[in-house]
Amino acid sequence: MSSWQIGRFTRLSLRGAWDRAAVYLPLVVMGLMAMTTYWLVRNTPIVGTPDFQAAPRHVPDYFMRNFSLRVFDAAGHMQRELYGREARHYPDTDTLEIDQVRIRSIHISGRVSTAQAQRGISNADASEMQLFDQAVVVREPVSNGQVQSQPRMELRSEFLHFFADTEEIRTHLPVELLRGDGDRFVADRLLYNNLDQLMQLQGHVHGVIKPRGRKS
């Protein structure tokens, strides 16, 4: 075989090989693109985090200054009045943190209680109030006709937990109780439930009961 024939045979063989490779070339390119796309997806960092995955932040969403709020029941009767120098609302707990707080609560029976402190934390409808620093809760006297069935009562402490609807007061700190015209008690802790007429003075308890004068 001459050199011309050998060269022609070689060119025909290479052309046949190229034609066969060209048939599979699109498949090879598509495979490489798929592998490249998969690698990019696996290794590309996620930019940002969806808001719903973030932990809620204890940050106020609105403020009130020198304000007063009133809460009414379904029949339109006023249940509570809330006053404060400044309040901050926290949406994560739906609570109000109030400076120089004062609250006036009117029970369905007509009993009136008031509370005040340098700082307070209230739930949404002010039915539960945590009072901090120079906290004072007063239950006004209750009369049945012309007879005073329940004397005025005043509680003082650096912390009082006040429940308006159930008329409960709790504290784990030292507390002073003033009742009527001169009765005075001090204790380390207190649990009071006016509806059940139950008061628990715990820890070191001391009391002074003023003698009642006899009626002529």
PyMOL CGO cylinders between C-alpha atoms (Angstrom):
from pymol import cmd
from pymol.cgo import CYLINDER

trace = [
    CYLINDER, 0.00, 0.00, 0.00, 1.35, 3.35, -1.04, 0.3, 1, 1, 1, 1, 1, 1,
    CYLINDER, 1.35, 3.35, -1.04, 1.82, 6.28, 1.30, 0.3, 1, 1, 1, 1, 1, 1,
    CYLINDER, 1.82, 6.28, 1.30, -1.09, 8.09, -0.41, 0.3, 1, 1, 1, 1, 1, 1,
    CYLINDER, -1.09, 8.09, -0.41, -3.43, 5.22, 0.29, 0.3, 1, 1, 1, 1, 1, 1,
    CYLINDER, -3.43, 5.22, 0.29, -2.27, 5.01, 3.90, 0.3, 1, 1, 1, 1, 1, 1,
    CYLINDER, -2.27, 5.01, 3.90, -2.90, 8.73, 4.41, 0.3, 1, 1, 1, 1, 1, 1,
    CYLINDER, -2.90, 8.73, 4.41, -6.36, 8.49, 2.81, 0.3, 1, 1, 1, 1, 1, 1,
    CYLINDER, -6.36, 8.49, 2.81, -7.25, 5.51, 5.02, 0.3, 1, 1, 1, 1, 1, 1,
    CYLINDER, -7.25, 5.51, 5.02, -6.10, 7.37, 8.11, 0.3, 1, 1, 1, 1, 1, 1,
    CYLINDER, -6.10, 7.37, 8.11, -8.19, 10.40, 7.26, 0.3, 1, 1, 1, 1, 1, 1,
    CYLINDER, -8.19, 10.40, 7.26, -11.27, 8.25, 6.67, 0.3, 1, 1, 1, 1, 1, 1,
    CYLINDER, -11.27, 8.25, 6.67, -10.75, 6.47, 10.03, 0.3, 1, 1, 1, 1, 1, 1,
    CYLINDER, -10.75, 6.47, 10.03, -10.42, 9.76, 11.93, 0.3, 1, 1, 1, 1, 1, 1,
    CYLINDER, -10.42, 9.76, 11.93, -13.50, 11.18, 10.23, 0.3, 1, 1, 1, 1, 1, 1,
    CYLINDER, -13.50, 11.18, 10.23, -15.50, 8.07, 11.16, 0.3, 1, 1, 1, 1, 1, 1,
    CYLINDER, -15.50, 8.07, 11.16, -14.33, 8.27, 14.75, 0.3, 1, 1, 1, 1, 1, 1,
    CYLINDER, -14.33, 8.27, 14.75, -15.28, 11.96, 14.94, 0.3, 1, 1, 1, 1, 1, 1,
    CYLINDER, -15.28, 11.96, 14.94, -18.71, 11.28, 13.43, 0.3, 1, 1, 1, 1, 1, 1,
    CYLINDER, -18.71, 11.28, 13.43, -19.33, 8.56, 16.03, 0.3, 1, 1, 1, 1, 1, 1,
    CYLINDER, -19.33, 8.56, 16.03, -18.14, 10.85, 18.86, 0.3, 1, 1, 1, 1, 1, 1,
    CYLINDER, -18.14, 10.85, 18.86, -20.34, 13.70, 17.62, 0.3, 1, 1, 1, 1, 1, 1,
    CYLINDER, -20.34, 13.70, 17.62, -23.41, 11.51, 18.18, 0.3, 1, 1, 1, 1, 1, 1,
    CYLINDER, -23.41, 11.51, 18.18, -22.66, 11.24, 21.92, 0.3, 1, 1, 1, 1, 1, 1,
    CYLINDER, -22.66, 11.24, 21.92, -21.25, 14.72, 22.42, 0.3, 1, 1, 1, 1, 1, 1,
    CYLINDER, -21.25, 14.72, 22.42, -24.62, 16.37, 23.41, 0.3, 1, 1, 1, 1, 1, 1,
    CYLINDER, -24.62, 16.37, 23.41, -25.17, 13.68, 26.04, 0.3, 1, 1, 1, 1, 1, 1,
    CYLINDER, -25.17, 13.68, 26.04, -21.68, 14.23, 27.45, 0.3, 1, 1, 1, 1, 1, 1,
    CYLINDER, -21.68, 14.23, 27.45, -22.19, 18.01, 27.57, 0.3, 1, 1, 1, 1, 1, 1,
    CYLINDER, -22.19, 18.01, 27.57, -25.57, 17.67, 29.27, 0.3, 1, 1, 1, 1, 1, 1,
    CYLINDER, -25.57, 17.67, 29.27, -24.08, 15.30, 31.86, 0.3, 1, 1, 1, 1, 1, 1,
    CYLINDER, -24.08, 15.30, 31.86, -21.29, 17.76, 32.64, 0.3, 1, 1, 1, 1, 1, 1,
    CYLINDER, -21.29, 17.76, 32.64, -23.82, 20.61, 33.01, 0.3, 1, 1, 1, 1, 1, 1,
    CYLINDER, -23.82, 20.61, 33.01, -25.98, 18.53, 35.39, 0.3, 1, 1, 1, 1, 1, 1,
    CYLINDER, -25.98, 18.53, 35.39, -23.00, 17.65, 37.54, 0.3, 1, 1, 1, 1, 1, 1,
    CYLINDER, -23.00, 17.65, 37.54, -21.87, 21.30, 37.62, 0.3, 1, 1, 1, 1, 1, 1,
    CYLINDER, -21.87, 21.30, 37.62, -25.37, 22.49, 38.62, 0.3, 1, 1, 1, 1, 1, 1,
    CYLINDER, -25.37, 22.49, 38.62, -25.59, 19.90, 41.42, 0.3, 1, 1, 1, 1, 1, 1,
    CYLINDER, -25.59, 19.90, 41.42, -22.18, 20.97, 42.77, 0.3, 1, 1, 1, 1, 1, 1,
    CYLINDER, -22.18, 20.97, 42.77, -23.20, 24.64, 42.73, 0.3, 1, 1, 1, 1, 1, 1,
    CYLINDER, -23.20, 24.64, 42.73, -26.43, 23.92, 44.62, 0.3, 1, 1, 1, 1, 1, 1,
    CYLINDER, -26.43, 23.92, 44.62, -24.63, 21.90, 47.29, 0.3, 1, 1, 1, 1, 1, 1,
    CYLINDER, -24.63, 21.90, 47.29, -21.88, 24.48, 47.82, 0.3, 1, 1, 1, 1, 1, 1,
    CYLINDER, -21.88, 24.48, 47.82, -23.62, 27.84, 47.39, 0.3, 1, 1, 1, 1, 1, 1,
    CYLINDER, -23.62, 27.84, 47.39, -24.23, 29.45, 50.85, 0.3, 1, 1, 1, 1, 1, 1,
    CYLINDER, -24.23, 29.45, 50.85, -27.78, 30.53, 51.75, 0.3, 1, 1, 1, 1, 1, 1,
    CYLINDER, -27.78, 30.53, 51.75, -28.04, 34.31, 51.88, 0.3, 1, 1, 1, 1, 1, 1,
    CYLINDER, -28.04, 34.31, 51.88, -30.21, 35.49, 54.79, 0.3, 1, 1, 1, 1, 1, 1,
    CYLINDER, -30.21, 35.49, 54.79, -32.55, 33.53, 57.06, 0.3, 1, 1, 1, 1, 1, 1,
    CYLINDER, -32.55, 33.53, 57.06, -36.36, 33.62, 56.81, 0.3, 1, 1, 1, 1, 1, 1,
    CYLINDER, -36.36, 33.62, 56.81, -37.95, 35.80, 59.48, 0.3, 1, 1, 1, 1, 1, 1,
    CYLINDER, -37.95, 35.80, 59.48, -40.18, 33.00, 60.80, 0.3, 1, 1, 1, 1, 1, 1,
    CYLINDER, -40.18, 33.00, 60.80, -37.10, 30.99, 61.81, 0.3, 1, 1, 1, 1, 1, 1,
    CYLINDER, -37.10, 30.99, 61.81, -35.59, 33.79, 63.88, 0.3, 1, 1, 1, 1, 1, 1,
    CYLINDER, -35.59, 33.79, 63.88, -36.13, 33.69, 67.63, 0.3, 1, 1, 1, 1, 1, 1,
    CYLINDER, -36.13, 33.69, 67.63, -38.54, 36.40, 68.84, 0.3, 1, 1, 1, 1, 1, 1,
    CYLINDER, -38.54, 36.40, 68.84, -36.78, 39.44, 70.26, 0.3, 1, 1, 1, 1, 1, 1,
    CYLINDER, -36.78, 39.44, 70.26, -37.87, 41.15, 73.47, 0.3, 1, 1, 1, 1, 1, 1,
    CYLINDER, -37.87, 41.15, 73.47, -38.04, 44.60, 71.89, 0.3, 1, 1, 1, 1, 1, 1,
    CYLINDER, -38.04, 44.60, 71.89, -40.92, 47.09, 72.38, 0.3, 1, 1, 1, 1, 1, 1,
    CYLINDER, -40.92, 47.09, 72.38, -43.03, 47.84, 69.33, 0.3, 1, 1, 1, 1, 1, 1,
    CYLINDER, -43.03, 47.84, 69.33, -44.76, 50.96, 70.71, 0.3, 1, 1, 1, 1, 1, 1,
    CYLINDER, -44.76, 50.96, 70.71, -44.61, 53.44, 73.60, 0.3, 1, 1, 1, 1, 1, 1,
    CYLINDER, -44.61, 53.44, 73.60, -47.14, 55.47, 75.59, 0.3, 1, 1, 1, 1, 1, 1,
    CYLINDER, -47.14, 55.47, 75.59, -46.41, 58.45, 77.85, 0.3, 1, 1, 1, 1, 1, 1,
    CYLINDER, -46.41, 58.45, 77.85, -48.61, 60.01, 80.53, 0.3, 1, 1, 1, 1, 1, 1,
    CYLINDER, -48.61, 60.01, 80.53, -51.42, 57.69, 79.54, 0.3, 1, 1, 1, 1, 1, 1,
    CYLINDER, -51.42, 57.69, 79.54, -54.59, 56.20, 80.98, 0.3, 1, 1, 1, 1, 1, 1,
    CYLINDER, -54.59, 56.20, 80.98, -56.43, 53.08, 79.85, 0.3, 1, 1, 1, 1, 1, 1,
    CYLINDER, -56.43, 53.08, 79.85, -59.86, 51.74, 80.75, 0.3, 1, 1, 1, 1, 1, 1,
    CYLINDER, -59.86, 51.74, 80.75, -61.06, 48.14, 80.48, 0.3, 1, 1, 1, 1, 1, 1,
    CYLINDER, -61.06, 48.14, 80.48, -64.79, 47.36, 80.21, 0.3, 1, 1, 1, 1, 1, 1,
    CYLINDER, -64.79, 47.36, 80.21, -66.70, 44.09, 80.43, 0.3, 1, 1, 1, 1, 1, 1,
    CYLINDER, -66.70, 44.09, 80.43, -69.19, 42.81, 77.83, 0.3, 1, 1, 1, 1, 1, 1,
    CYLINDER, -69.19, 42.81, 77.83, -72.03, 44.71, 79.50, 0.3, 1, 1, 1, 1, 1, 1,
    CYLINDER, -72.03, 44.71, 79.50, -70.16, 48.00, 79.32, 0.3, 1, 1, 1, 1, 1, 1,
    CYLINDER, -70.16, 48.00, 79.32, -69.22, 48.22, 83.01, 0.3, 1, 1, 1, 1, 1, 1,
    CYLINDER, -69.22, 48.22, 83.01, -65.76, 49.53, 83.74, 0.3, 1, 1, 1, 1, 1, 1,
    CYLINDER, -65.76, 49.53, 83.74, -63.50, 46.90, 85.30, 0.3, 1, 1, 1, 1, 1, 1,
    CYLINDER, -63.50, 46.90, 85.30, -60.14, 48.64, 85.54, 0.3, 1, 1, 1, 1, 1, 1,
    CYLINDER, -60.14, 48.64, 85.54, -58.37, 51.96, 85.07, 0.3, 1, 1, 1, 1, 1, 1,
    CYLINDER, -58.37, 51.96, 85.07, -54.66, 51.94, 84.37, 0.3, 1, 1, 1, 1, 1, 1,
    CYLINDER, -54.66, 51.94, 84.37, -52.36, 54.96, 84.58, 0.3, 1, 1, 1, 1, 1, 1,
    CYLINDER, -52.36, 54.96, 84.58, -48.63, 55.39, 84.01, 0.3, 1, 1, 1, 1, 1, 1,
    CYLINDER, -48.63, 55.39, 84.01, -45.88, 57.85, 83.22, 0.3, 1, 1, 1, 1, 1, 1,
    CYLINDER, -45.88, 57.85, 83.22, -44.49, 55.68, 80.42, 0.3, 1, 1, 1, 1, 1, 1,
    CYLINDER, -44.49, 55.68, 80.42, -45.36, 52.24, 79.04, 0.3, 1, 1, 1, 1, 1, 1,
    CYLINDER, -45.36, 52.24, 79.04, -43.56, 49.95, 76.63, 0.3, 1, 1, 1, 1, 1, 1,
    CYLINDER, -43.56, 49.95, 76.63, -45.38, 47.12, 74.84, 0.3, 1, 1, 1, 1, 1, 1,
    CYLINDER, -45.38, 47.12, 74.84, -43.50, 43.88, 74.10, 0.3, 1, 1, 1, 1, 1, 1,
    CYLINDER, -43.50, 43.88, 74.10, -45.16, 41.82, 71.34, 0.3, 1, 1, 1, 1, 1, 1,
    CYLINDER, -45.16, 41.82, 71.34, -43.32, 38.56, 72.14, 0.3, 1, 1, 1, 1, 1, 1,
    CYLINDER, -43.32, 38.56, 72.14, -45.02, 38.35, 75.56, 0.3, 1, 1, 1, 1, 1, 1,
    CYLINDER, -45.02, 38.35, 75.56, -47.95, 40.75, 74.90, 0.3, 1, 1, 1, 1, 1, 1,
    CYLINDER, -47.95, 40.75, 74.90, -47.14, 42.63, 78.10, 0.3, 1, 1, 1, 1, 1, 1,
    CYLINDER, -47.14, 42.63, 78.10, -46.83, 46.27, 79.13, 0.3, 1, 1, 1, 1, 1, 1,
    CYLINDER, -46.83, 46.27, 79.13, -43.90, 47.46, 81.21, 0.3, 1, 1, 1, 1, 1, 1,
    CYLINDER, -43.90, 47.46, 81.21, -45.04, 50.62, 83.00, 0.3, 1, 1, 1, 1, 1, 1,
    CYLINDER, -45.04, 50.62, 83.00, -43.18, 53.28, 84.96, 0.3, 1, 1, 1, 1, 1, 1,
    CYLINDER, -43.18, 53.28, 84.96, -44.94, 54.85, 87.96, 0.3, 1, 1, 1, 1, 1, 1,
    CYLINDER, -44.94, 54.85, 87.96, -47.96, 52.62, 87.50, 0.3, 1, 1, 1, 1, 1, 1,
    CYLINDER, -47.96, 52.62, 87.50, -51.34, 53.05, 89.19, 0.3, 1, 1, 1, 1, 1, 1,
    CYLINDER, -51.34, 53.05, 89.19, -54.36, 50.81, 88.80, 0.3, 1, 1, 1, 1, 1, 1,
    CYLINDER, -54.36, 50.81, 88.80, -57.93, 50.99, 90.06, 0.3, 1, 1, 1, 1, 1, 1,
    CYLINDER, -57.93, 50.99, 90.06, -59.92, 47.76, 89.90, 0.3, 1, 1, 1, 1, 1, 1,
    CYLINDER, -59.92, 47.76, 89.90, -63.67, 47.39, 90.42, 0.3, 1, 1, 1, 1, 1, 1,
    CYLINDER, -63.67, 47.39, 90.42, -64.86, 43.85, 91.16, 0.3, 1, 1, 1, 1, 1, 1,
    CYLINDER, -64.86, 43.85, 91.16, -68.22, 42.63, 89.84, 0.3, 1, 1, 1, 1, 1, 1,
    CYLINDER, -68.22, 42.63, 89.84, -69.50, 42.79, 93.43, 0.3, 1, 1, 1, 1, 1, 1,
    CYLINDER, -69.50, 42.79, 93.43, -68.57, 46.48, 93.64, 0.3, 1, 1, 1, 1, 1, 1,
    CYLINDER, -68.57, 46.48, 93.64, -65.43, 46.10, 95.76, 0.3, 1, 1, 1, 1, 1, 1,
    CYLINDER, -65.43, 46.10, 95.76, -62.74, 48.61, 94.85, 0.3, 1, 1, 1, 1, 1, 1,
    CYLINDER, -62.74, 48.61, 94.85, -59.00, 47.91, 94.99, 0.3, 1, 1, 1, 1, 1, 1,
    CYLINDER, -59.00, 47.91, 94.99, -56.13, 50.18, 94.06, 0.3, 1, 1, 1, 1, 1, 1,
    CYLINDER, -56.13, 50.18, 94.06, -52.47, 49.43, 93.43, 0.3, 1, 1, 1, 1, 1, 1,
    CYLINDER, -52.47, 49.43, 93.43, -49.38, 51.45, 92.68, 0.3, 1, 1, 1, 1, 1, 1,
    CYLINDER, -49.38, 51.45, 92.68, -45.61, 51.03, 92.34, 0.3, 1, 1, 1, 1, 1, 1,
    CYLINDER, -45.61, 51.03, 92.34, -42.56, 52.59, 90.75, 0.3, 1, 1, 1, 1, 1, 1,
    CYLINDER, -42.56, 52.59, 90.75, -42.65, 49.93, 88.04, 0.3, 1, 1, 1, 1, 1, 1,
    CYLINDER, -42.65, 49.93, 88.04, -45.15, 47.35, 86.88, 0.3, 1, 1, 1, 1, 1, 1,
    CYLINDER, -45.15, 47.35, 86.88, -45.59, 44.59, 84.31, 0.3, 1, 1, 1, 1, 1, 1,
    CYLINDER, -45.59, 44.59, 84.31, -49.16, 44.03, 83.12, 0.3, 1, 1, 1, 1, 1, 1,
    CYLINDER, -49.16, 44.03, 83.12, -50.77, 41.44, 80.89, 0.3, 1, 1, 1, 1, 1, 1,
    CYLINDER, -50.77, 41.44, 80.89, -52.93, 42.46, 77.92, 0.3, 1, 1, 1, 1, 1, 1,
    CYLINDER, -52.93, 42.46, 77.92, -56.14, 43.34, 79.85, 0.3, 1, 1, 1, 1, 1, 1,
    CYLINDER, -56.14, 43.34, 79.85, -54.44, 44.51, 83.08, 0.3, 1, 1, 1, 1, 1, 1,
    CYLINDER, -54.44, 44.51, 83.08, -56.06, 41.69, 85.07, 0.3, 1, 1, 1, 1, 1, 1,
    CYLINDER, -56.06, 41.69, 85.07, -52.62, 40.56, 86.28, 0.3, 1, 1, 1, 1, 1, 1,
    CYLINDER, -52.62, 40.56, 86.28, -50.03, 43.04, 87.46, 0.3, 1, 1, 1, 1, 1, 1,
    CYLINDER, -50.03, 43.04, 87.46, -46.53, 42.52, 88.86, 0.3, 1, 1, 1, 1, 1, 1,
    CYLINDER, -46.53, 42.52, 88.86, -45.60, 45.52, 91.01, 0.3, 1, 1, 1, 1, 1, 1,
    CYLINDER, -45.60, 45.52, 91.01, -41.95, 46.34, 91.76, 0.3, 1, 1, 1, 1, 1, 1,
    CYLINDER, -41.95, 46.34, 91.76, -40.34, 48.91, 94.09, 0.3, 1, 1, 1, 1, 1, 1,
    CYLINDER, -40.34, 48.91, 94.09, -42.50, 50.56, 96.78, 0.3, 1, 1, 1, 1, 1, 1,
    CYLINDER, -42.50, 50.56, 96.78, -45.53, 48.48, 95.81, 0.3, 1, 1, 1, 1, 1, 1,
    CYLINDER, -45.53, 48.48, 95.81, -48.80, 49.23, 97.60, 0.3, 1, 1, 1, 1, 1, 1,
    CYLINDER, -48.80, 49.23, 97.60, -52.17, 47.49, 97.20, 0.3, 1, 1, 1, 1, 1, 1,
    CYLINDER, -52.17, 47.49, 97.20, -55.24, 48.83, 99.01, 0.3, 1, 1, 1, 1, 1, 1,
    CYLINDER, -55.24, 48.83, 99.01, -58.62, 47.15, 99.33, 0.3, 1, 1, 1, 1, 1, 1,
    CYLINDER, -58.62, 47.15, 99.33, -61.20, 49.74, 100.29, 0.3, 1, 1, 1, 1, 1, 1,
    CYLINDER, -61.20, 49.74, 100.29, -63.59, 48.91, 103.17, 0.3, 1, 1, 1, 1, 1, 1,
    CYLINDER, -63.59, 48.91, 103.17, -66.73, 46.99, 102.32, 0.3, 1, 1, 1, 1, 1, 1,
    CYLINDER, -66.73, 46.99, 102.32, -70.00, 47.84, 104.08, 0.3, 1, 1, 1, 1, 1, 1,
    CYLINDER, -70.00, 47.84, 104.08, -73.15, 45.80, 104.34, 0.3, 1, 1, 1, 1, 1, 1,
    CYLINDER, -73.15, 45.80, 104.34, -75.80, 48.40, 104.93, 0.3, 1, 1, 1, 1, 1, 1,
    CYLINDER, -75.80, 48.40, 104.93, -74.57, 50.43, 107.90, 0.3, 1, 1, 1, 1, 1, 1,
    CYLINDER, -74.57, 50.43, 107.90, -72.19, 47.73, 109.15, 0.3, 1, 1, 1, 1, 1, 1,
    CYLINDER, -72.19, 47.73, 109.15, -68.59, 47.60, 107.91, 0.3, 1, 1, 1, 1, 1, 1,
    CYLINDER, -68.59, 47.60, 107.91, -68.14, 43.91, 107.18, 0.3, 1, 1, 1, 1, 1, 1,
    CYLINDER, -68.14, 43.91, 107.18, -64.57, 44.20, 105.82, 0.3, 1, 1, 1, 1, 1, 1,
    CYLINDER, -64.57, 44.20, 105.82, -62.23, 46.94, 107.05, 0.3, 1, 1, 1, 1, 1, 1,
    CYLINDER, -62.23, 46.94, 107.05, -59.75, 48.77, 104.86, 0.3, 1, 1, 1, 1, 1, 1,
    CYLINDER, -59.75, 48.77, 104.86, -56.64, 46.71, 104.14, 0.3, 1, 1, 1, 1, 1, 1,
    CYLINDER, -56.64, 46.71, 104.14, -53.28, 47.90, 102.85, 0.3, 1, 1, 1, 1, 1, 1,
    CYLINDER, -53.28, 47.90, 102.85, -50.30, 45.79, 101.77, 0.3, 1, 1, 1, 1, 1, 1,
    CYLINDER, -50.30, 45.79, 101.77, -46.77, 47.16, 101.29, 0.3, 1, 1, 1, 1, 1, 1,
    CYLINDER, -46.77, 47.16, 101.29, -43.75, 45.38, 99.84, 0.3, 1, 1, 1, 1, 1, 1,
    CYLINDER, -43.75, 45.38, 99.84, -40.97, 45.71, 97.28, 0.3, 1, 1, 1, 1, 1, 1,
    CYLINDER, -40.97, 45.71, 97.28, -42.87, 43.18, 95.14, 0.3, 1, 1, 1, 1, 1, 1,
    CYLINDER, -42.87, 43.18, 95.14, -46.57, 42.36, 94.95, 0.3, 1, 1, 1, 1, 1, 1,
    CYLINDER, -46.57, 42.36, 94.95, -48.24, 40.11, 92.38, 0.3, 1, 1, 1, 1, 1, 1,
    CYLINDER, -48.24, 40.11, 92.38, -51.80, 41.38, 92.00, 0.3, 1, 1, 1, 1, 1, 1,
    CYLINDER, -51.80, 41.38, 92.00, -54.64, 39.43, 90.30, 0.3, 1, 1, 1, 1, 1, 1,
    CYLINDER, -54.64, 39.43, 90.30, -57.62, 41.74, 89.84, 0.3, 1, 1, 1, 1, 1, 1,
    CYLINDER, -57.62, 41.74, 89.84, -60.28, 39.22, 88.75, 0.3, 1, 1, 1, 1, 1, 1,
    CYLINDER, -60.28, 39.22, 88.75, -59.59, 36.64, 91.46, 0.3, 1, 1, 1, 1, 1, 1,
    CYLINDER, -59.59, 36.64, 91.46, -58.60, 39.26, 94.08, 0.3, 1, 1, 1, 1, 1, 1,
    CYLINDER, -58.60, 39.26, 94.08, -55.37, 37.43, 94.89, 0.3, 1, 1, 1, 1, 1, 1,
    CYLINDER, -55.37, 37.43, 94.89, -52.12, 39.01, 96.08, 0.3, 1, 1, 1, 1, 1, 1,
    CYLINDER, -52.12, 39.01, 96.08, -48.84, 37.15, 96.42, 0.3, 1, 1, 1, 1, 1, 1,
    CYLINDER, -48.84, 37.15, 96.42, -45.28, 38.03, 97.36, 0.3, 1, 1, 1, 1, 1, 1,
    CYLINDER, -45.28, 38.03, 97.36, -42.10, 36.13, 98.20, 0.3, 1, 1, 1, 1, 1, 1,
    CYLINDER, -42.10, 36.13, 98.20, -40.54, 39.23, 99.79, 0.3, 1, 1, 1, 1, 1, 1,
    CYLINDER, -40.54, 39.23, 99.79, -41.06, 40.83, 103.21, 0.3, 1, 1, 1, 1, 1, 1,
    CYLINDER, -41.06, 40.83, 103.21, -44.50, 42.42, 103.47, 0.3, 1, 1, 1, 1, 1, 1,
    CYLINDER, -44.50, 42.42, 103.47, -46.37, 44.77, 105.80, 0.3, 1, 1, 1, 1, 1, 1,
    CYLINDER, -46.37, 44.77, 105.80, -50.12, 44.51, 106.34, 0.3, 1, 1, 1, 1, 1, 1,
    CYLINDER, -50.12, 44.51, 106.34, -52.21, 47.35, 107.77, 0.3, 1, 1, 1, 1, 1, 1,
    CYLINDER, -52.21, 47.35, 107.77, -55.84, 46.60, 108.58, 0.3, 1, 1, 1, 1, 1, 1,
    CYLINDER, -55.84, 46.60, 108.58, -58.63, 48.77, 109.90, 0.3, 1, 1, 1, 1, 1, 1,
    CYLINDER, -58.63, 48.77, 109.90, -57.78, 51.51, 112.43, 0.3, 1, 1, 1, 1, 1, 1,
    CYLINDER, -57.78, 51.51, 112.43, -54.54, 50.12, 113.84, 0.3, 1, 1, 1, 1, 1, 1,
    CYLINDER, -54.54, 50.12, 113.84, -53.86, 46.43, 113.22, 0.3, 1, 1, 1, 1, 1, 1,
    CYLINDER, -53.86, 46.43, 113.22, -50.39, 45.80, 111.79, 0.3, 1, 1, 1, 1, 1, 1,
    CYLINDER, -50.39, 45.80, 111.79, -48.63, 42.60, 110.71, 0.3, 1, 1, 1, 1, 1, 1,
    CYLINDER, -48.63, 42.60, 110.71, -45.26, 41.91, 109.11, 0.3, 1, 1, 1, 1, 1, 1,
    CYLINDER, -45.26, 41.91, 109.11, -44.11, 38.65, 107.49, 0.3, 1, 1, 1, 1, 1, 1,
    CYLINDER, -44.11, 38.65, 107.49, -41.49, 37.26, 105.13, 0.3, 1, 1, 1, 1, 1, 1,
    CYLINDER, -41.49, 37.26, 105.13, -44.02, 36.05, 102.55, 0.3, 1, 1, 1, 1, 1, 1,
    CYLINDER, -44.02, 36.05, 102.55, -47.73, 36.37, 101.88, 0.3, 1, 1, 1, 1, 1, 1,
    CYLINDER, -47.73, 36.37, 101.88, -50.55, 34.65, 100.01, 0.3, 1, 1, 1, 1, 1, 1,
    CYLINDER, -50.55, 34.65, 100.01, -53.92, 36.40, 100.12, 0.3, 1, 1, 1, 1, 1, 1,
    CYLINDER, -53.92, 36.40, 100.12, -57.22, 35.39, 98.50, 0.3, 1, 1, 1, 1, 1, 1,
    CYLINDER, -57.22, 35.39, 98.50, -60.08, 37.78, 99.20, 0.3, 1, 1, 1, 1, 1, 1,
    CYLINDER, -60.08, 37.78, 99.20, -62.75, 35.61, 97.57, 0.3, 1, 1, 1, 1, 1, 1,
    CYLINDER, -62.75, 35.61, 97.57, -61.96, 32.74, 99.95, 0.3, 1, 1, 1, 1, 1, 1,
    CYLINDER, -61.96, 32.74, 99.95, -61.25, 35.15, 102.83, 0.3, 1, 1, 1, 1, 1, 1,
    CYLINDER, -61.25, 35.15, 102.83, -57.92, 33.40, 103.33, 0.3, 1, 1, 1, 1, 1, 1,
    CYLINDER, -57.92, 33.40, 103.33, -54.60, 35.03, 104.22, 0.3, 1, 1, 1, 1, 1, 1,
    CYLINDER, -54.60, 35.03, 104.22, -51.35, 33.14, 104.78, 0.3, 1, 1, 1, 1, 1, 1,
    CYLINDER, -51.35, 33.14, 104.78, -48.49, 35.03, 106.46, 0.3, 1, 1, 1, 1, 1, 1,
    CYLINDER, -48.49, 35.03, 106.46, -45.32, 32.96, 106.30, 0.3, 1, 1, 1, 1, 1, 1,
    CYLINDER, -45.32, 32.96, 106.30, -41.79, 33.11, 107.71, 0.3, 1, 1, 1, 1, 1, 1,
    CYLINDER, -41.79, 33.11, 107.71, -41.11, 35.42, 110.64, 0.3, 1, 1, 1, 1, 1, 1,
    CYLINDER, -41.11, 35.42, 110.64, -44.55, 36.83, 111.45, 0.3, 1, 1, 1, 1, 1, 1,
    CYLINDER, -44.55, 36.83, 111.45, -45.20, 39.61, 113.96, 0.3, 1, 1, 1, 1, 1, 1,
    CYLINDER, -45.20, 39.61, 113.96, -48.49, 41.37, 114.59, 0.3, 1, 1, 1, 1, 1, 1,
    CYLINDER, -48.49, 41.37, 114.59, -50.15, 44.06, 116.66, 0.3, 1, 1, 1, 1, 1, 1,
    CYLINDER, -50.15, 44.06, 116.66, -53.93, 44.04, 117.07, 0.3, 1, 1, 1, 1, 1, 1,
    CYLINDER, -53.93, 44.04, 117.07, -55.46, 47.22, 118.42, 0.3, 1, 1, 1, 1, 1, 1,
    CYLINDER, -55.46, 47.22, 118.42, -58.05, 46.63, 121.17, 0.3, 1, 1, 1, 1, 1, 1,
    CYLINDER, -58.05, 46.63, 121.17, -61.59, 47.36, 120.08, 0.3, 1, 1, 1, 1, 1, 1,
    CYLINDER, -61.59, 47.36, 120.08, -63.58, 49.71, 122.24, 0.3, 1, 1, 1, 1, 1, 1,
    CYLINDER, -63.58, 49.71, 122.24, -66.75, 48.37, 123.82, 0.3, 1, 1, 1, 1, 1, 1,
    CYLINDER, -66.75, 48.37, 123.82, -70.03, 49.76, 122.70, 0.3, 1, 1, 1, 1, 1, 1,
    CYLINDER, -70.03, 49.76, 122.70, -72.21, 51.26, 125.42, 0.3, 1, 1, 1, 1, 1, 1,
]
cmd.load_cgo(trace, "trace")
